Amino acid sequence: MHCSAERFAGLILGLLLLCAGVVQAASVKATRLWPSPEYSRITVEVDAAITFKHFSLANPNRLVIDLEGVNPEAALTEISSKVVPQDAYIAGIRVALNRPGVTRLVVELKTEARPQVFTLKPMGDYGHRLVIDLYPASAETLESLVENAIGRAERKADAATAGDKAAQAAGAARDARGNTAARAAQPDYVRLITIAIDPGHGGEDPGAIGANGSREKDITLSIARRLKGMIDKTENMRAYLTRDGDYFLPLHERVNRARKVQADLFVSVHADAFIKPHARGSSVFALSEKGATSAAARWLAKRENDADLIGGVNIAVKDVYLKQTLIDLSQTAQIADSLRVGKAVLEELGGINRLHKPHVEQAGFAVLKAPDIPSILVETAFISNPEEEKRLNDEAYQDQMARAIVDGIKRYFEKNPPLARNKLAQNL
């Protein structure tokens, strides 16, 4: 009888523990997929911290993730319907209960991929997150993607300027008859100039949200695409977008991409918010080694630098070179050039919008810390201001904003032509 009582008590205790485990199972709040040409991201948001295991299988290629303490509820199983045909890496996702207390995700891959799987603690509007990033199997593949993007930009630029060159030839004939003004107005660049355009935020990181629901990441991408189109139509200039879709890109990767394409200028496009809705006006920022030039600049820099925390970075694989870059204090020349180009852009912006400050401000923006590339961050307007939010969503105003930035860039390079570079040097 005594043994039976002990067994009965043990059974009851086991049942209680099992029930407790069921009660404490993490609940899935949402799932999201962010495909891009460079990598694909899967995010599973839950209401509590979870543990997981993952491994890869071949023939066919697939990634398996076992989620412990997670049930295959509707919020999780619906992820399979979010896979899109244009995803470069994911062919499909299957979700099922593998064994009691363990749900298995099987990510069917289109090609061999290099996965990074990690968790993030609650940040901003997000709860606990499991992040699955699928990168090219080799670093060379990512390098080729960047090079191909630059190649496409060069071909577009050549096509766009072919007609201009014909017109210039006709103009030269007129100049020979005495009309030399048009030829004198042409800037005398020594080589092709590369502008890296960085649309702020993206993917998991929406950026600032306007009073009417506008998302900064959407506005910045739209303006950046217009800016790229205008630069590619400018003779002897080409543009490269650090991102050309709705996906997250870590701050250090934005800097690294600008360096990979040997950019002569880095322009980060934003439409931020402030704690007061009446704040308004356009601003241009350069890097500061010492400190922010105003309280607002310091607040905005912190907000932008938190983008990695919101979007989610695997801190185990942070770029070693960037760590050196971020502590490098030998950026005096870069900052001086950034201030000059920033001044030219700010003056052009003043022609279409009120300026938040009449001078280029400075702060410790991580995205401006490339030691060898002049870098500016343009706050096109405050999305937190209802009036400016409305203008930021207007296509005509976006065109005006892009044109002002281009005109400022052209003014800068007319006075400060870049040095010759063997790889890109051209004889005009």
C-alpha positions as CSV (number, residue, x, y, z in Angstrom):
1,M,0.0,0.0,0.0
2,H,2.8,2.4,0.9
3,C,4.6,1.8,-2.5
4,S,1.3,2.3,-4.3
5,A,0.8,5.6,-2.6
6,E,4.3,6.7,-3.6
7,R,3.7,5.7,-7.2
8,F,0.4,7.5,-7.2
9,A,2.0,10.6,-5.7
10,G,4.8,10.4,-8.4
11,L,2.2,10.1,-11.1
12,I,0.3,13.1,-9.8
13,L,3.5,15.1,-9.6
14,G,4.4,14.1,-13.2
15,L,1.0,15.1,-14.4
16,L,1.3,18.5,-12.6
17,L,4.7,19.1,-14.2
18,L,3.4,18.1,-17.6
19,C,0.4,20.5,-17.2
20,A,2.8,23.2,-16.0
21,G,4.9,22.7,-19.1
22,V,1.8,23.0,-21.3
23,V,0.7,26.1,-19.6
24,Q,4.2,27.7,-19.9
25,A,4.5,26.8,-23.6
26,A,5.5,29.9,-25.6
27,S,2.8,31.3,-27.8
28,V,3.7,32.5,-31.3
29,K,2.6,36.1,-31.8
30,A,3.6,36.5,-35.5
31,T,5.8,35.2,-38.3
32,R,7.4,37.2,-41.0
33,L,9.5,36.6,-44.1
34,W,11.8,39.1,-45.7
35,P,13.3,37.9,-49.0
36,S,16.0,39.9,-50.8
37,P,18.6,39.2,-53.5
38,E,21.3,39.0,-50.9
39,Y,19.7,36.9,-48.2
40,S,16.4,35.8,-46.8
41,R,15.2,36.3,-43.3
42,I,12.5,34.3,-41.3
43,T,11.3,35.8,-38.0
44,V,9.2,34.0,-35.4
45,E,8.0,36.3,-32.7
46,V,6.9,34.6,-29.4
47,D,5.7,35.9,-26.0
48,A,8.5,34.2,-24.0
49,A,12.1,33.1,-24.5
50,I,12.5,29.8,-26.3
51,T,15.3,27.2,-26.9
52,F,15.9,25.6,-30.3
53,K,18.2,23.3,-32.2
54,H,18.9,23.4,-35.9
55,F,20.8,21.4,-38.5
56,S,21.1,21.2,-42.3
57,L,20.3,18.4,-44.7
58,A,21.3,17.9,-48.3
59,N,19.7,16.2,-51.4
60,P,17.5,18.2,-51.3
61,N,18.9,21.1,-49.4
62,R,16.9,22.0,-46.4
63,L,17.2,23.6,-42.9
64,V,15.6,22.0,-39.9
65,I,14.7,24.0,-36.7
66,D,13.3,22.3,-33.7
67,L,11.5,24.7,-31.4
68,E,11.1,23.5,-27.8
69,G,8.1,24.5,-25.8
70,V,6.2,25.8,-28.9
71,N,3.0,24.4,-30.2
72,P,2.2,24.3,-34.0
73,E,-0.6,26.9,-33.7
74,A,-2.1,28.8,-36.5
75,A,0.1,31.8,-36.1
76,L,3.1,29.5,-36.8
77,T,1.7,27.2,-39.5
78,E,0.6,30.1,-41.6
79,I,4.2,30.9,-42.3
80,S,4.1,28.5,-45.2
81,S,1.7,30.7,-47.1
82,K,4.1,33.7,-46.9
83,V,6.8,32.1,-49.1
84,V,6.9,34.0,-52.4
85,P,8.1,32.6,-55.8
86,Q,10.8,35.3,-56.2
87,D,12.5,34.3,-52.9
88,A,16.1,33.5,-54.0
89,Y,16.6,30.9,-51.2
90,I,13.3,29.5,-49.8
91,A,11.2,27.1,-51.8
92,G,8.8,26.3,-49.0
93,I,8.3,25.9,-45.3
94,R,6.7,23.0,-43.5
95,V,5.5,23.1,-39.8
96,A,4.5,20.1,-37.7
97,L,4.6,18.6,-34.2
98,N,7.8,16.5,-34.2
99,R,7.3,15.1,-30.7
100,P,5.5,16.2,-27.5
101,G,6.7,19.7,-26.7
102,V,8.8,20.2,-29.9
103,T,7.6,21.8,-33.1
104,R,9.7,21.3,-36.2
105,L,10.2,23.8,-39.0
106,V,11.6,22.5,-42.2
107,V,12.8,25.2,-44.6
108,E,13.1,23.8,-48.1
109,L,15.9,25.6,-49.9
110,K,16.3,26.4,-53.6
111,T,20.1,26.3,-53.3
112,E,22.8,25.6,-50.8
113,A,22.7,28.3,-48.1
114,R,24.7,29.4,-45.1
115,P,22.2,29.7,-42.2
116,Q,22.5,32.0,-39.1
117,V,19.9,31.2,-36.4
118,F,19.8,33.3,-33.3
119,T,17.4,34.8,-30.8
120,L,16.6,38.4,-29.9
121,K,15.3,39.8,-26.6
122,P,12.2,42.1,-26.6
123,M,13.0,45.5,-28.3
124,G,10.7,48.3,-29.2
125,D,7.3,46.9,-30.4
126,Y,8.7,43.4,-30.7
127,G,8.7,40.6,-28.2
128,H,11.1,37.6,-28.1
129,R,12.2,36.7,-31.6
130,L,13.8,33.7,-33.3
131,V,15.7,34.9,-36.4
132,I,16.7,32.6,-39.3
133,D,19.0,34.3,-41.8
134,L,19.9,32.4,-45.0
135,Y,23.0,33.7,-46.8
136,P,24.8,32.6,-49.9
137,A,26.9,29.5,-49.3
138,S,30.1,31.3,-50.2
139,A,31.1,34.9,-49.6
140,E,32.1,35.2,-53.2
141,T,28.4,34.9,-54.2
142,L,27.5,38.0,-52.2
143,E,30.5,39.8,-53.7
144,S,29.3,38.9,-57.2
145,L,25.8,40.2,-56.4
146,V,27.2,43.6,-55.4
147,E,29.4,43.7,-58.5
148,N,26.5,42.7,-60.7
149,A,24.4,45.5,-59.2
150,I,27.2,48.0,-60.0
151,G,27.5,46.6,-63.5
152,R,23.8,47.2,-64.1
153,A,24.1,50.7,-62.8
154,E,27.0,51.4,-65.2
155,R,25.2,50.1,-68.2
156,K,22.1,52.2,-67.3
157,A,24.3,55.3,-66.9
158,D,26.0,54.6,-70.3
159,A,22.6,54.2,-72.0
160,A,21.2,57.3,-70.3
161,T,24.1,59.5,-71.3
162,A,24.4,58.3,-74.9
163,G,21.8,60.7,-76.1
164,D,23.3,63.5,-74.0
165,K,26.7,63.0,-75.7
166,A,25.1,63.3,-79.1
167,A,23.5,66.5,-78.0
168,Q,26.8,67.7,-76.6
169,A,28.5,67.0,-80.0
170,A,25.9,69.2,-81.7
171,G,26.5,71.8,-79.0
172,A,30.2,71.7,-79.6
173,A,29.5,72.5,-83.3
174,R,27.5,75.5,-82.2
175,D,30.3,76.5,-79.8
176,A,32.7,76.5,-82.7
177,R,30.5,79.2,-84.2
178,G,30.8,81.3,-81.0
179,N,28.4,79.8,-78.6
180,T,30.8,78.5,-75.8
181,A,28.5,79.0,-72.8
182,A,27.0,75.5,-72.9
183,R,30.4,73.7,-73.0
184,A,31.8,75.9,-70.2
185,A,28.9,74.9,-68.0
186,Q,29.8,71.2,-68.2
187,P,31.6,69.9,-65.0
188,D,35.1,68.6,-65.8
189,Y,35.1,65.3,-63.8
190,V,38.2,63.2,-64.2
191,R,36.4,59.8,-63.8
192,L,33.2,58.1,-63.1
193,I,31.9,59.0,-59.7
194,T,30.1,56.4,-57.5
195,I,27.4,57.4,-55.1
196,A,26.3,54.9,-52.5
197,I,22.7,55.7,-51.5
198,D,21.5,54.1,-48.3
199,P,17.7,54.0,-47.7
200,G,17.3,54.0,-44.0
201,H,15.7,51.1,-42.1
202,G,13.9,48.2,-43.8
203,G,12.4,44.8,-43.1
204,E,12.1,44.1,-39.4
205,D,13.0,47.7,-38.7
206,P,10.2,50.0,-39.9
207,G,11.9,53.2,-38.7
208,A,9.8,56.0,-37.5
209,I,6.0,55.8,-37.8
210,G,4.0,58.9,-38.8
211,A,0.7,60.0,-37.2
212,N,-1.2,58.5,-40.2
213,G,0.7,55.3,-40.2
214,S,3.4,56.1,-42.8
215,R,6.6,54.0,-42.3
216,E,10.0,55.7,-42.6
217,K,11.4,52.6,-44.4
218,D,8.9,52.9,-47.3
219,I,9.5,56.7,-47.8
220,T,13.2,56.4,-47.7
221,L,13.3,53.6,-50.2
222,S,11.0,55.6,-52.6
223,I,13.1,58.7,-52.4
224,A,16.3,56.7,-52.7
225,R,15.1,55.0,-55.9
226,R,14.3,58.4,-57.4
227,L,17.7,59.7,-56.3
228,K,19.4,56.8,-58.0
229,G,17.5,57.3,-61.2
230,M,18.5,60.9,-61.4
231,I,22.2,60.2,-60.6
232,D,22.3,57.4,-63.2
233,K,21.1,59.9,-65.8
234,T,23.9,62.3,-64.8
235,E,27.0,62.1,-67.0
236,N,30.0,60.5,-65.3
237,M,28.0,59.5,-62.2
238,R,26.5,56.2,-61.2
239,A,24.5,55.2,-58.1
240,Y,24.3,52.0,-56.0
241,L,21.5,51.3,-53.5
242,T,22.6,49.5,-50.3
243,R,19.1,48.0,-50.3
244,D,16.6,47.9,-53.1
245,G,13.7,46.2,-51.3
246,D,11.9,45.8,-48.0
247,Y,14.5,43.9,-45.9
248,F,16.7,44.6,-42.9
249,L,20.4,45.6,-43.4
250,P,22.7,46.0,-40.4
251,L,24.4,49.3,-40.1
252,H,27.9,47.9,-40.5
253,E,26.8,46.1,-43.7
254,R,25.6,49.4,-45.2
255,V,29.1,50.8,-44.6
256,N,30.8,47.7,-45.9
257,R,28.8,47.8,-49.1
258,A,29.7,51.4,-49.8
259,R,33.4,50.4,-49.4
260,K,33.1,47.3,-51.6
261,V,31.9,49.4,-54.5
262,Q,34.6,52.1,-53.8
263,A,32.0,54.8,-53.4
264,D,33.1,58.4,-53.5
265,L,30.2,59.5,-51.4
266,F,27.8,57.8,-49.0
267,V,24.3,59.3,-48.6
268,S,21.9,57.9,-46.0
269,V,18.3,58.9,-46.5
270,H,15.9,59.2,-43.6
271,A,12.6,60.7,-42.5
272,D,12.8,60.6,-38.8
273,A,10.5,61.4,-35.9
274,F,11.0,63.5,-32.8
275,I,9.4,63.5,-29.4
276,K,7.5,66.7,-30.2
277,P,5.1,66.5,-33.2
278,H,5.7,70.2,-34.1
279,A,9.4,69.6,-35.0
280,R,9.8,70.1,-38.7
281,G,12.3,70.9,-41.4
282,S,15.1,69.2,-43.4
283,S,18.5,68.5,-41.9
284,V,21.9,67.2,-43.0
285,F,24.3,65.4,-40.6
286,A,28.0,64.5,-40.7
287,L,29.9,62.4,-38.3
288,S,31.3,63.9,-35.1
289,E,34.3,62.6,-33.2
290,K,33.7,64.6,-30.1
291,G,29.9,64.8,-29.6
292,A,26.6,65.9,-31.0
293,T,26.1,69.6,-31.9
294,S,22.6,69.7,-30.3
295,A,20.4,67.7,-28.0
296,A,18.2,66.8,-31.0
297,A,21.2,65.5,-33.0
298,R,22.3,63.4,-30.0
299,W,18.7,62.0,-29.7
300,L,18.4,61.2,-33.4
301,A,21.8,59.5,-33.5
302,K,20.9,57.3,-30.6
303,R,17.6,56.4,-32.3
304,E,19.3,55.6,-35.6
305,N,22.1,53.6,-33.9
306,D,19.4,51.5,-32.2
307,A,18.3,50.2,-35.6
308,D,20.5,47.1,-35.2
309,L,18.8,46.3,-32.0
310,I,15.4,46.7,-33.5
311,G,16.1,45.0,-36.8
312,G,18.1,42.3,-35.1
313,V,21.8,41.6,-35.6
314,N,23.6,38.3,-34.8
315,I,26.2,39.8,-32.5
316,A,28.3,36.6,-32.7
317,V,29.4,37.5,-36.3
318,K,29.9,41.2,-36.2
319,D,32.5,42.5,-38.7
320,V,36.0,42.6,-37.2
321,Y,37.0,45.4,-39.6
322,L,34.1,47.5,-38.6
323,K,35.0,47.2,-34.9
324,Q,38.3,48.9,-35.8
325,T,36.5,51.4,-37.9
326,L,34.2,52.4,-35.1
327,I,37.1,53.2,-32.8
328,D,39.3,54.8,-35.4
329,L,39.9,58.4,-34.6
330,S,41.8,59.3,-37.8
331,Q,38.7,60.5,-39.7
332,T,39.5,64.2,-39.7
333,A,39.7,64.5,-43.5
334,Q,36.6,62.4,-44.1
335,I,34.6,64.6,-41.7
336,A,35.9,67.8,-43.4
337,D,34.8,66.5,-46.8
338,S,31.4,65.4,-45.3
339,L,30.8,68.8,-44.0
340,R,31.5,70.4,-47.4
341,V,29.2,68.1,-49.3
342,G,26.6,68.4,-46.5
343,K,26.6,72.2,-46.8
344,A,26.0,72.0,-50.5
345,V,23.1,69.6,-50.1
346,L,21.6,71.5,-47.2
347,E,21.6,74.7,-49.3
348,E,19.7,73.0,-52.1
349,L,17.2,71.5,-49.6
350,G,16.5,75.0,-48.3
351,G,15.0,75.8,-51.6
352,I,12.2,73.3,-51.3
353,N,11.6,73.0,-47.5
354,R,12.2,74.8,-44.3
355,L,15.5,73.9,-42.7
356,H,15.5,72.5,-39.1
357,K,18.9,74.0,-38.6
358,P,20.8,76.5,-40.9
359,H,24.0,74.5,-40.7
360,V,25.2,70.9,-41.1
361,E,24.9,69.2,-37.7
362,Q,27.1,66.5,-36.3
363,A,26.6,63.4,-34.2
364,G,27.9,59.9,-33.7
365,F,25.9,58.1,-36.4
366,A,27.3,54.6,-36.8
367,V,26.3,54.5,-40.4
368,L,28.6,57.5,-41.2
369,K,31.8,55.9,-39.9
370,A,33.5,54.7,-43.1
371,P,37.0,56.2,-42.5
372,D,37.7,56.7,-46.2
373,I,34.3,57.9,-47.7
374,P,32.7,61.3,-47.2
375,S,29.4,60.4,-45.6
376,I,26.2,62.4,-44.9
377,L,22.8,61.5,-43.4
378,V,19.9,63.5,-44.9
379,E,16.8,63.9,-42.8
380,T,14.4,64.8,-45.6
381,A,11.7,65.9,-43.1
382,F,10.0,64.9,-39.9
383,I,7.5,62.1,-40.4
384,S,6.2,62.8,-36.9
385,N,4.9,66.2,-38.2
386,P,1.5,65.6,-39.8
387,E,2.0,68.3,-42.4
388,E,5.5,67.0,-43.4
389,E,4.3,63.4,-43.3
390,K,1.7,64.3,-46.0
391,R,4.4,66.0,-48.2
392,L,6.7,63.0,-47.8
393,N,4.1,60.7,-49.3
394,D,3.6,63.0,-52.3
395,E,5.5,61.7,-55.4
396,A,6.1,65.2,-56.8
397,Y,7.6,66.3,-53.5
398,Q,9.8,63.1,-53.4
399,D,11.1,64.1,-56.8
400,Q,11.9,67.6,-55.6
401,M,13.7,66.2,-52.6
402,A,15.8,63.8,-54.7
403,R,16.6,66.6,-57.2
404,A,17.8,68.9,-54.5
405,I,20.1,66.2,-53.1
406,V,21.5,65.5,-56.6
407,D,22.1,69.2,-57.3
408,G,23.9,69.5,-54.0
409,I,26.1,66.5,-54.8
410,K,26.9,67.9,-58.3
411,R,27.9,71.3,-56.8
412,Y,30.2,69.6,-54.4
413,F,32.0,67.5,-57.0
414,E,32.3,70.4,-59.4
415,K,34.5,72.1,-56.7
416,N,36.0,68.9,-55.3
417,P,36.6,66.4,-58.2
418,P,37.6,63.0,-56.8
419,L,41.1,61.7,-57.2
420,A,42.0,59.3,-60.0
421,R,41.5,55.7,-59.3
422,N,43.1,53.1,-61.5
423,K,40.1,50.7,-61.6
424,L,37.6,53.4,-62.6
425,A,39.7,56.1,-64.2
426,Q,38.4,57.4,-67.5
427,N,39.8,59.8,-70.0
428,L,37.0,62.2,-71.0
